[in-house]
Amino acid sequence: MKPVIMFVTEWCPYCKKALAWMETIKIQNPEYTGIDIKIIDEELKPDIAKQYNYYYVPTYYVDGVKVHEGVASKNIILGIFEKALK
């Protein structure tokens, strides 16, 4: 499995929705529960966030490669999890 990094902010409604979908997807698909997902609040860890090239949150990186930036749907998150499994 490849590691996933997700950048968020605490006040972002799209981040909250994405986090809720992630939990739902894991419950519905137990094969995703083993994915190592590091969730980083860019405002609390700006030193880490500055090392990555993105503008909008939520942003996902799989194995160091940006795979999605901005509003995420349930299907987009499923795709991100699938990339992490391969």
Secondary structure as GFF3:
##gff-version 3
##sequence-region A 1 86
A	DSSP	beta_strand	4	8	.	.	.	ID=ss1
A	DSSP	alpha_helix	13	28	.	.	.	ID=ss2
A	DSSP	three_ten_helix	30	32	.	.	.	ID=ss3
A	DSSP	beta_strand	37	41	.	.	.	ID=ss4
A	DSSP	alpha_helix	46	49	.	.	.	ID=ss5
A	DSSP	beta_strand	59	62	.	.	.	ID=ss6
A	DSSP	beta_strand	65	69	.	.	.	ID=ss7
A	DSSP	alpha_helix	74	85	.	.	.	ID=ss8
###
